[in-house]
Amino acid sequence: MGIFILVLFPSKCLSAGFGNIKIDLDQKKLEAGKIQVSTQSFETGGEGVKKRVVGVLLINALPSTVWKIISDWENMSNFAPGLDYYKVKYVVPVLPSVPVKKSVIEGQLSLTLLSVLYTMEVSFDAPKMIIHWQLLSSDEISQYKKIGVKLQYHTIGLKNIEGIAYIEPYRKGLKTVLYYAPIIELSMPLPGFIERSIARNTLKGFLNALKKYAEEQN
């Protein structure tokens, strides 16, 4: 699965983007608290074509509140549907002056008809309020195991997980727009309706749960 672009034709649009994701937002839907979800196919050098789900949502909470929640991965299983757990297995050493912090995080996600175990490297750029995550390869997991980090290998059939989350202030910083764009690729073929269910329902369930949780904490 890969990138998603939403193109709407309302009377007024907001144009936004981060990384290689460009989105035209329907402002009325945004301010009504409705999730805007779409997909975009894009080419990656030598890797063919990917697709990513992109979800955008306005949250009635301060950016600092939303950032605290989305950067606390171990707490997400308390509100995110389908997520069994996240565990921080290792914090990558960086210089104190480096704003981007990295952690190795193990997770287990229950999807339609299957449960998936995986380990990712996740970077947290607090000044820019951006989070990136990328599945570790089997070789990378083996290298971590050699230095004593206890990691598990991924579920058979899992090809890739990666993604980006980004927040920006809205309405003079009293509210927050959250952009969330994950990729989950399986090596096994799945019927189209199951892929769509994983891409859209899992995304919407997570964003709605995060919005509710953030607004309760604000």
Steps between C-alpha positions, in 0.01 A plus 500: 500500500635858439424885486153649486400834353163659559372736232166665570318789335332702775438871490816546704796267542805486718812378328740315724786257478794341671779290357384367165131517597290781355137538600215738419276518804131580518492767771135440590563132558818579689328738742209258538746248641463257210791281395612556143650181359634415157781315323780586265726275296861606463815360349803422711840471339541140389220373725201539273180669613369535853178628650451669835188589691492863609260609773457862611302607805445814709535442874363745756813488712828689521787380278707429812226267627472315169879470465530354849242234408632402155858482625407272792477177302484268801173665609325469162364151566278656770287672236599384149271227361674186377832586664604233749810680622809708428820452700813713485779243472796732451574873494755585231786709646518854358676817606302721741510777239327285237126587488393171338475211746479137383362189664462137398140405568331159485129486425217259440196596297181301446372551144221341305556121514856522636727626777833662411815527717765748388797711614567851370744786537302810589636856486344784698575853378344710777594847361330419168231279661561216253526127568639249247497123538662226293495123534837347588627233263588152629869590462455816706321305772787250502750784545306632799485151648879479476534799735257348749173664397224238528290533185263262327485438127192613310191299425547291185336673205570853620687688228517856627367753749589865479334833545494857617291704742508877510313765699461872444327774703157621390291801605788686667630181658184421695429195282712247312489348153637146496628334182548125524634294209589134562606223263444130570614258230442126512680255274194277492220594258179625661156562348445865415222546755730383782777739391251786494372402843853498643590829335191703577324349801818453704609856418163657583464298818841615620447867414155516660631333815800735515277806453268390781791424732681829429189711549434329832856579612497863387 
